[in-house]
Amino acid sequence: MIRKFTTMALTAASIAAAASITVDPSAKKQEIVGFGGGSVYYQSWITALADQNKEALFDTAFTGLNLSLLRIGNWLQADTAKVSPDDIAIVQAAKQRLGNHLKIEMSSWSAPGKLKPSGSVNGKDGSSESANSLKPASSDPYGKYAYSDFANWWKTSLQAYAAAGITPDYISLQNEPDMNADYEETLFEPTETNEKAGYKEALNAVYDAVKGTTKILGPEPLGIGYSNFEKYAKELDDSKLDGYAYHLYHAGNGNDNSGNNYLAPENFRESMKAIGSAYGSKGKPIIMTEFCNMLDKTREEDMIGLAHIMQVGFTDGQLAGYVAWQLFWGNGTGQLIGVCTENWGSCKKDEIVIGPEYHAMRHYSKFVNPGWKAVSATTAENDLKTVAFASSSDDSVTVVVINTGKTAISLDAPTVNGMNVATAVQSKENGFKSKGITIASCYMLPARSVTTLVYTKTASASTVTACKDETTDPNYTEPVVTPAADVVIVDYSKTTDVSTWQAISEDLGAVTYNAGALDGITGYVSVPLAGCEQADCGYKNQLLNVSTEAAAAIANCSELTITMRSQETSNAYVNVGGANGSSWVDYQYGRTASASEWSETTVDLEKEGGNGSTALTFNSDASGIYIAKIVATGCTTTGIAKPSKFIANDRNAPVKIFNLNGNLVWTGLRSQALNADGTLRLNLRQGMYIVKTRTSSFKALKK
């Protein structure tokens, strides 16, 4: 069905009776700290832009959003480490535009490797969870782990950053202390155990080391479901914290999928309300410091998703601040802003890509300043979600209204005593964004739209009465897409043939068929994999050759759904990619094969080439996985294949090598950089690096 909207006034028959919102600026709630985003990875992409483009990016990010919070990382793991010049340049650009309006929040992803039993900042290098915590200490005054050394590291890090011109207003001593990740991490229990260090004890030590120089937020766990935040917060000495922080990667009650939660933001209300009710009255701000949809792709509907999540947070959640995960991100994809740098990754030219979520953030950040307070705003309309803020001098009020429904709603202009609307801005899903609209006595709120109204005492009352839809793009036609049936790549309940599998490494065993039932699945294959760290035995791939029909599906469908399971007692993390002529540049790392049950793992095909892979590769540190079924989903019958991409395989192709912080460490030719087995031959520190050519990127190990 094709839907067309016009900018003409909608007739009364096409909409329900006008809705209303009641705003009470005297009913003041929590004070606002700010709105912002993270500059954590890809910093070198930003500073490598041509000067004119770089300045335009900074104007867009900082001035355009009126950013008041910028999240950065503490990466100084080595004693002699220097502050990244990329971080310095980005913070300087932000401060030049925003001054003290902008506050800096710094989180640590890992303690130095020397302070951990694993000896590494990366979780994948630890033999157990206890190896990824702080190392034991026999005479530490704060407990039985190396808390004093950890605190001293924080103190010296802050001194180094201050000397480089970066003075954080807030720090979080550990990003996601509950997350045993493959990348940089340090695990903390709420309070110390015989296996792991305690966040409580670490906080006491860091507080004593840095008090008076910065404010401390915590405990910053992965999500807020299952009382996860409260498990940490209830153990802490409140006097050592200046504010509370958490992430939103799970909401509880089974709502653990970030992408789905963007489509159902009400999933967060119960958990946010519980935290707001328990901690909002303690006189300390609550700040959401990281969240995104975890899909590594842009969806129009996520603009409404983010605006709605923020509404939940600033009302029932009593949030004082909200920080999106990606202010910037490379390869032109990003939550708020995607950055393309000429000849980096798959980028052909310098480009700044504004995501739909940028505009959701802007509806708040541009029109609400630190020091303002949330105030009462209510409506009886189910599809409308609203929140309001009043300035510290009581001369301005900003009202944000989200129409989450599928029907346009006419809204009578809310009444704010002694004030009139000075600015009206609207953004619509698949329509115009951040568009100034006519100030009137009523407003048309298109389906799936965000509207911000700014009231001031000096604005004159409007004489305009017509309600018009001014945000729908008259040139936009919703595409006609005929859904097609999912395409089965392989289903071992219907075939016993394993001849399509091929072990690329000689010491890998052959794939075998299993007919016995396992948790309701009858018919699956056993896929032997490396069973050892890739640092020790390199990449060992199993190859699944697929049919011509399957290759076409991989080219034209949006995702693979792989039903698989670990053969070990712990989860297996499997890398999946295209092979044999594919141009699948978005190789998928760490897809979970559960140890306790069959898991349906999705693999994004957005960047698969136009011809499709004729084979799929699987590799993992685990000893093996079971696979029951692989299906291509999100297929269409438009007949329009994805544009093919050419990936150079020339040993003399130019490459750039980056560390996992996104910093450029080497430039040269592919033949100079890589050994025959795909490991790095350069004089670099041991660890994982990112290798980027003109058209692709992949990870490579330096042994």
Secondary structure, DSSP 8 states (H G I E B T S, - for coil): ------SSB--GGGS-S-B--EEEEEEEEEE--EEEEE--S-HHHHHTS-HHHHHHHHIIIIITTT--EEEEEE---STT----HHHHHHHHHHHHHHGGGSEEEEEES---GGGSTTSSSBGGG-SSTGGGS--B-SS-TTSSB-HHHHHHHHHHHHHHHHHTT---SEEES-S-TT---SSB----BSS--SSS-BHHHHHHHHHHHHTTT-EEEEE--S--GGGHHHHHHTTS-GGG-SEEEEE-S--STT---HHHHHH-GGGGHHHHHHHHHHHTTSSS-EEEEE---SSSS--TTHHHHHHHHHHHHHTTT--SEEEES-SEEETT--SSEEEE-TTSTT-SS-EEEE-HHHHHHHHHHTT--TT-EEEEEE-S-TTEEEEEEE-TTSSEEEEEEEE-SSS-EEEE----TT-EEEEEEEEETTS--SEE----SEEEE-SSEEEEEEEESS---------B--SS-TT-------B---EEEEETTT----TTEEESSTTS---EEEEEEETTEEEEEEEE---S-HHHH----EEEE--HHHHHHHHHSSEEEEEEEESSSS-EEEEEEEESS----S-EEEEEE-SSS-EEEEEE-TT--TT--SEEEEEESSSEEEEEEEEEES-B-S------------TT-EEEEE-TTS-EEEEEEHHHHB-TTS-B-SS--SEEEEEE-SS-EEEEEE-
